[in-house]
Amino acid sequence: MRKWFLLAAGLMLSLLVHAQTWGVVNISVCNQRATPEYSAEMVSQALLGTPVHILRTGGDYNWPEVQTPDGYKGWVHKDAIRYMDFEEYHAWNAAPKVVVTSLFALIRKKPSEKAETLSDAVAGCRLKYLGKSRRFFIVGFPDGRVGYISCKDAQEESDWREDLDQSPEAILASARSMLGFPYLWAGMSSKGTDCSGFVRAVLFMHDIIIPRDAGPQARVGQRIPHKENLQPGDLVFFGRWKENGTPGVSHVGFYLGEGRFIHSLGLVKIGSFRPEDPYYDAYNTGRYLFGGRILPYINQDPEIQTTLTNPYYAE
């Protein structure tokens, strides 16, 4: 009898999950894994408030495979996301939001810096805007929890969009604000990043969505073959040329100007192509491939989008 009960319960849960093929990330940073288990390799991350598509379930239905707005697929634990039907998902996307602008922040149970913590948050997280209480935004989580975040750590999305600066200077200032932050394989937040995750996280602070990994990032926008033509804010790609003449891209960073670049390798740091520069990086200079210009192509290249044009946020 117990066996049949478990089979029936599993079938009911499977049907329920199948009916709810949308979801929203419900914790500050959600780890995506290569297979449906905690011990599996981490392949990427998604931030609180990110809409996702649920593709299938595994690991005793505790692990949905999700696809994020940049097209990346990975397995996440069910507690990290909130399952939604299409109406709930659309309502979440349509609701006014608060965007976290500080690199690190705490969301509390009451509007006080001394109140108990409800969750942490990182730059780029989004929550539902429910109003204000003194110097705090009242915010809603995808699962319905209500908390308070200091107004110094976030902005109403409408104000944030009005202030949004996608200039090279602003983007590189955000990149520099993470100097010394640790390298983390597959990381994509201010808690730690790999090289392409660093680029992706910094750009997302400015509402720019590009592909997740360095190889696909090298294929968008405009390729800049020669160092002397690089401009601040361009991406710089490293790796090895293959025998067939195609690039084997394995690393990426931002070009700062005057021969310098910023990247995540061990930690977020500055390197230089110039031997006389104290930041000279002989290793990466030796494996430099080319640059990539993406900022003029926001919403022009189909793989360089914003949350206003990416379909995951519009559904």
N, C-alpha and C positions, 0 to 999 in steps of 0.2 A: 504494500500500500504506500509506504514511504517513497519507494522508487517512482511510482506513478505520480505521486504528489509533486516530487521534485521536477519530473519531466514536464508536468502541466505548468508549474510555476515558471520554469525556464522558457516554455513556449509563450506564456502570457507576457513575460518581460521582453522577449525577443520581438513580439508583435508591437508592444508599446514603444520600444526604442526605434523600430522600423518606422512607426508612424511619426516619430519626432526626429526628423533628419536635420534639424537645426539646433544650434546651441550658442551660448556666449560664455567666454572664460570668466570664472567666478572667483579666482584667486589672483594675487598680484602678478605672479609669473608662473605660467603653466608649462611644465616640461613635456615635450613631445619625444617619444621614444621609438626605436626601430621596430620593436616587437611589443606585444601587450603584457609587459611585466616590469616591475620596479628595477630589476637588475639589468635591463636592456640598455644599450647605448642610447644616450640622448642625442637627438638629431636637430632639434630646434626648440624654440620657445614661443609663447604667445602671451600677451599682456591682458590684465583684467579689463573686461569690457569688449574684447575682440570677438566679433561674430565669426562662427565657424560652421562648416557643413559636416555633418556626421555621416560617414561613409559606410561603416559596419561596426560590429562589436566583436570582441574576443576576450579571452581570459576570464571565462565564466560571467560574461556580460559586464564585468567591472571595468573593461578597457575599450572605449570607443576609439576608432580611428577617425581622426578629424582632418579636414583640409582648411588651412588658414587663408586670409585674403591675398597673400602672395603666392598662393597655389601649392604651398608646402604641405605634405602629408606626414602624419605621425600619430602614434598611439598615446593617449592621455588617460589618466585615471578618472573615473566618472565623477569623483568628488571635486575635480578641478574645473568642471564646466556645469552649466545649468542647461539641461535639455529643454527645448521649447518646440511647440508646434509653430506653424508658419505665422499665425496671427500674433503670437507672443513675440516671436523673433522680429517681425515687422514693427510691432509696437516699441520694442527696445530700440531699434534703429531710429525710429521716428521721434523718440522722446528727447527733450532737452538734456544736454550732458554737462558734466564738469570734467575738464581735462587736467590731469596731474602734471604740473610743470616743474616741480622740484625733483631732483635726482632720487631722493628718498623722502618718504612721508609716512605718517601714521594716520589711520582712520580710527576714530574713537567712538565709544558708545554714547558719550554725552559731549556737549559743546564746551569742553574744558581740556586744557593741556595735561591735566592731572587725571583725567578719566581713563578707565580701563580701555585697552586696545581692542578693536574689533578686527583690524587687518592692517598690514603694511601696504604700501603702494610705491610705484616707481614712475619715473617720467614717461608719459605716454598712456598711462592707464586712464580709462574712461568709466565714469559712473553716471547714473541718472541724477539729474538736478531736481531736488525737491524743495529748495528754498534756502533761506539763510537764518542763522541764529547767532546773533552777536558777530564775532569775527570768524564764524565757521559756516561752510556750506553744509547743508543737509543733503546727503547723497544716498541713493539706492543701489544695492547690488543686484545682479541678475537673479539671485535666488530670493529677493524680497527683503533681505536685511537692510536696516537703515543705520547710517552712521554719520559722523561729523568729521570734516577735514578742514584744517586751517586755511583761511583765504590766502595766506602767504604761500601755500603749497600748490594752489590750483587756480584755474580760471573757469568762468562759465564759457562754454564752447563758443558762443556768439562773440564774446569779447576776445577770446583767444584767436578766433579767425580774423577779427579786425586787426589784431596786433601781429598776426603771423608774418614772419620775415623769412623768406626763402633765398635770401642773398648768400653768396659765398662767405661773406664776413660773419653773418649770424650763424651759419652752419658750422664754420670752423671754430667759432667761439664755443658752441655746444660740444664739439669734439674735444677741445682743450679742457673743458670742464670735467672731463673724465680721465685726465692724465693721472697715471698711477693706479688706475682701477685694474683689477686682476683679469688675466686671460681665463676664459672658461670655454672649453670645447662645446659648441652648439649654443652657447649663451647669447642672449639678444636683449639684455637689459642692463641697467646701471649696477646690477648685482654682479655682473661679469659677462664678458663677451669673447667670442672668437673674432677673427679678423673681419669676416663678412658680416657677422652679427653686430660688430661695432659700427660699421658703415650703415647697416640697416637701422639700428637703434637711433643713431644720431639723426638720420634723415627723417625717421618717423616722428621725432620731436618737432619737426617742421612740416608735418603732414605730407611727407613724401614716402610712397611705397614702391620699392623696387624688388627684384628677385632676391631670394634669401642667400644664395651661395655665390662665391666669388666668380666661378665660371659663368653662370648665367648673367651676373652683373656686368661682366665684360662684354656681353653681347647686346647691351641696350645703349641707347644714346648714340654718341659719335665717338669713334676711335680716334685717338690722338697719337700718331706713330712716333713722334720725336719729342724728347724731353724739352727742348727749347720752346716748344709751342704749348706747353702746359700752362694752365691758369689756376690760381687759387680756387679750391672747391672741386677741381677735377678729381676723379678717382685715379689711383695708380695701381697697376697690376703687376704681379711678380710670378715667376715660375720658370718653366723651361720650354723651349721650342721643341716640338716633336719632329721626328724624321720626315714626316709628310708635310711639314711646314705649318702645321696648326699649333696654336699656343696651348700649353698645358698650364692653365692658370691655377695657382694654389694659394695665392695671398693677395690682399687688397688693403689699401688705405686711402687717406685723403691727401691731396697735394696742398701744402701750405704756402708755397711760393719760395723764391730764392733758393731753390734746390732742396727744400725740406719737405718732409711728409710726416703724417701722424697715423699710427696704426696700432693694432693690438697683437702683440707677440710676446708672451710672457706676462706683459702688462701693457697698458696703453702708454705709448711713448713716442717721442719724436726721433726721426732719422733724417739723414741727409745724403744726397748723392755727391756732395763736394768733399774731396779728401781733406781740404784745409779747414773744414767746419768741425767744431768739437762734437757735433752730433753725427759725424760721418758713420755710415752703416755700410761697410764693405760687402757684407754677405748679401744684403738685399739689393745693393747697387749692381752686384754681379748677376742677379737673376731678374732684373727689371725687364718687363716686356713692352708695355705701352700704357698710355693713359686713356681715360674714358670721360667724356663730358656729358653730364646728364641734366644739369639744371635748366638749360634752355628747352628741354624736351619734356618737361612735366606736362602730363595730359596730352602730349603730342605723340609720344611713343606709347603703344598700348601696354607696355610693361613698366611704365613710369607714371604712377597714378597718385591720387590723393583719396582721402576718405569720402570726398564728395563725388568722386567718379568711379571708385572701385565698386563693383556690383555687390559684394558681400555686405557693404554698409548701406546700400540703396534698397535691398530687397525688403 
